[in-house]
Amino acid sequence: MSPSPVSSTPILRTTLLWSAGATAVLALAGALIGYVAAGPEGLWSALAGVVLAAVFLAITGLSILIANRWYGDDLYVPVFFGIVMGAWILKFIVFIAVLVILRGQPWINPVVFFIAIVAGIVVSLLIDVVVMLRMRIPHVSDTTLPTVAPDDDAPRQGPADSGGPKV
């Protein structure tokens, strides 16, 4: 498989891989801490919060990776924004629906659930920062530089013709 010409692709892939591993660790830690703090309700609340945070944060990265497949196509920009904004709207609607459904459940401890969601988001943001700091991708990797400098084709001027102040 050839590398993607879009500089965000390796960053997003790395972020998603690291996030998957961090989600597993956070789910185990959250389940243990939630169980100790609030019993079985705390365990299930922590797992639901961590998984919910991980899924919703991964949707953004996945939507950009999917949209990047159209790079180089004439319709790349509208397809990219259609996919990313469509995913954002879907994520927003589903998130509100999930919260409304889970709000009245007897097996949810609201405090543990909230802390688990916040912990999942903070860990995801930390992973984003670490990946961005460690990736070695130039800032202008998606552009091509000219082969000839524009000044090379311009007629040369001597020091007297420079147009500067005359002494």
C-alpha positions as CSV (number, residue, x, y, z in Angstrom):
1,M,0.0,0.0,0.0
2,S,1.4,3.4,-1.0
3,P,1.6,6.1,1.6
4,S,-1.2,8.7,1.6
5,P,-0.3,12.1,0.1
6,V,-2.4,13.8,2.8
7,S,-0.2,14.7,5.8
8,S,-3.1,14.2,8.3
9,T,-3.5,10.5,7.5
10,P,-0.5,9.1,9.4
11,I,-1.2,11.4,12.4
12,L,-4.9,10.2,12.5
13,R,-4.0,6.5,12.2
14,T,-1.4,6.8,15.0
15,T,-3.9,8.7,17.2
16,L,-6.6,6.1,16.6
17,L,-4.2,3.2,17.4
18,W,-2.9,4.9,20.6
19,S,-6.5,5.8,21.6
20,A,-7.6,2.2,21.2
21,G,-4.9,1.0,23.6
22,A,-5.5,3.9,26.0
23,T,-9.3,3.1,26.0
24,A,-8.6,-0.5,27.0
25,V,-6.4,0.6,29.9
26,L,-8.8,3.3,30.9
27,A,-11.8,0.9,30.8
28,L,-10.0,-1.5,33.1
29,A,-8.9,1.2,35.5
30,G,-12.3,2.9,35.4
31,A,-14.2,-0.4,36.0
32,L,-12.0,-1.2,39.0
33,I,-12.2,2.3,40.5
34,G,-16.0,2.5,39.7
35,Y,-16.6,-0.9,41.3
36,V,-14.7,0.1,44.5
37,A,-16.4,3.5,44.6
38,A,-20.0,2.6,43.8
39,G,-20.3,-1.2,43.4
40,P,-21.6,-2.8,40.2
41,E,-23.4,0.4,39.1
42,G,-20.0,2.2,39.3
43,L,-18.4,-0.5,37.2
44,W,-21.0,-0.3,34.5
45,S,-21.1,3.5,34.6
46,A,-17.3,3.7,34.2
47,L,-17.3,1.3,31.3
48,A,-20.2,3.1,29.6
49,G,-18.5,6.5,30.0
50,V,-15.1,5.4,28.7
51,V,-16.6,3.6,25.7
52,L,-18.9,6.4,24.9
53,A,-16.1,9.0,25.0
54,A,-13.8,6.7,22.9
55,V,-16.4,6.0,20.3
56,F,-17.5,9.6,19.8
57,L,-13.9,10.9,19.7
58,A,-12.9,8.2,17.2
59,I,-15.8,9.1,14.9
60,T,-14.1,12.4,14.0
61,G,-10.7,10.8,13.2
62,L,-12.4,8.0,11.2
63,S,-14.5,10.5,9.2
64,I,-11.4,12.5,8.2
65,L,-9.6,9.3,7.2
66,I,-12.5,8.2,5.1
67,A,-12.8,11.7,3.6
68,N,-9.1,11.7,2.8
69,R,-9.6,8.9,0.3
70,W,-11.0,11.5,-2.1
71,Y,-7.8,13.5,-2.1
72,G,-6.9,14.6,-5.6
73,D,-10.4,14.4,-6.9
74,D,-12.1,17.5,-8.2
75,L,-14.8,17.1,-5.6
76,Y,-12.4,16.5,-2.7
77,V,-13.3,19.7,-0.7
78,P,-17.1,19.2,-0.8
79,V,-16.9,15.5,-0.2
80,F,-14.4,16.1,2.7
81,F,-16.6,18.7,4.4
82,G,-19.8,16.7,3.7
83,I,-18.4,13.6,5.4
84,V,-16.8,15.4,8.3
85,M,-19.8,17.6,9.0
86,G,-22.2,14.7,8.4
87,A,-20.3,12.7,11.0
88,W,-20.3,15.6,13.4
89,I,-24.1,16.1,13.1
90,L,-24.7,12.3,13.4
91,K,-22.4,12.2,16.5
92,F,-24.3,15.2,18.1
93,I,-27.7,13.6,17.6
94,V,-26.6,10.2,18.8
95,F,-24.8,11.6,21.8
96,I,-27.9,13.5,22.9
97,A,-30.1,10.4,22.4
98,V,-27.7,8.2,24.3
99,L,-27.6,10.7,27.2
100,V,-31.4,10.9,27.3
101,I,-31.7,7.1,27.2
102,L,-29.0,6.6,29.9
103,R,-30.3,9.4,32.2
104,G,-32.9,7.3,33.9
105,Q,-31.2,3.9,34.0
106,P,-30.9,2.4,37.4
107,W,-27.5,0.9,36.7
108,I,-25.9,4.3,35.9
109,N,-24.1,6.2,38.7
110,P,-24.1,9.8,37.3
111,V,-20.9,10.9,39.1
112,V,-18.9,7.9,38.0
113,F,-20.3,8.1,34.4
114,F,-19.4,11.8,34.2
115,I,-15.9,11.3,35.6
116,A,-15.3,8.4,33.1
117,I,-16.4,10.6,30.2
118,V,-14.1,13.4,31.3
119,A,-11.2,11.0,31.8
120,G,-11.7,9.6,28.4
121,I,-11.7,13.0,26.8
122,V,-8.7,14.2,28.7
123,V,-6.7,11.0,27.8
124,S,-7.7,11.4,24.1
125,L,-6.6,15.1,24.1
126,L,-3.3,14.1,25.7
127,I,-2.7,11.4,23.1
128,D,-3.5,14.0,20.3
129,V,-0.9,16.4,21.8
130,V,1.8,13.6,22.2
131,V,1.2,12.3,18.6
132,M,1.4,15.8,17.1
133,L,4.6,16.5,19.0
134,R,6.3,13.2,18.0
135,M,5.3,13.0,14.4
136,R,7.9,14.2,11.9
137,I,5.8,15.7,9.2
138,P,6.7,19.0,7.6
139,H,4.1,21.8,7.9
140,V,3.8,22.2,4.1
141,S,3.9,18.5,3.0
142,D,0.8,18.8,0.8
143,T,2.3,21.4,-1.5
144,T,5.0,21.4,-4.2
145,L,7.7,23.9,-4.5
146,P,8.6,25.6,-7.7
147,T,11.6,24.2,-9.5
148,V,12.9,27.7,-10.6
149,A,12.9,30.7,-8.3
150,P,10.8,33.6,-9.8
151,D,13.8,36.0,-9.3
152,D,16.0,33.8,-11.5
153,D,13.9,34.8,-14.6
154,A,13.9,38.5,-13.8
155,P,16.5,40.8,-15.5
156,R,19.4,41.6,-13.3
157,Q,20.0,45.2,-12.1
158,G,23.3,46.6,-11.2
159,P,23.9,48.6,-8.0
160,A,23.3,51.9,-9.8
161,D,20.0,50.7,-11.1
162,S,18.7,49.4,-7.8
163,G,16.3,52.3,-7.4
164,G,17.5,53.0,-3.9
165,P,18.6,56.5,-2.7
166,K,21.3,58.1,-4.7
167,V,24.3,59.5,-2.9
